[in-house]
Amino acid sequence: MTVLVDALGPVLRGRVLFAVPTRVPRFAVTLDDGPDPATTPALLDVLARHGARATFFLLGERAAAHPELVARIAAEGHELGNHTWRDEPTHRLPAEEFAAKLADTRRTLEAHGPVRWFRPGSGWPTARHLAITEAAGLRCALGSAVAISGAGAGTADSPAWLDAVVRRGSVLVLHEGPGRTGVAATLDALLTRTGRRGLTAVTLSALTGSRAPIPPRDPDAGPAR
């Protein structure tokens, strides 16, 4: 029971973003695990073709190896998010190692633009890691519509079933990087479908209307209002 409470407590207190209640016809596109020369340029081309914007949750290790891709992401109006240093289950990391990797990634990304958002590796934050990210002025975002097939990149069937669950305020999660070259086609087909429904794809910050990180909260405080 203690493990369950520890896992659900941060979410129940409103500290993790899954979706945004809104009447505006827009949703957020988020892309994890880049940048990568095999996927990022194609994704940027797709987004430009649809007039869409996205939040790229980048790995510090890959961002340091491909600064030109990070620069292009920022220059084309997309948002940079912190996915820590490498592709690994971050919930297994000791607090000090997690904090160091979070900080190293942030320094690497902030050479190209502001960083407001954090997403843990392998999908779930611990309470301690969440406190560290909040103290750093970052907000944790997961998602409400996630591609699971194709190692998170999606397959030929993914756009249809994602279209069925993406709605106003949704946060879409796709994955890019080595072995995930199908992600551009998934996103292209999905944006065509959502566009027909009048939905606009935007960054997380545009969806939430936030212009700055939320302030750190007292972990013992009641639900966010």
Disulfide bonds with the S-S distance in Angstrom:
none
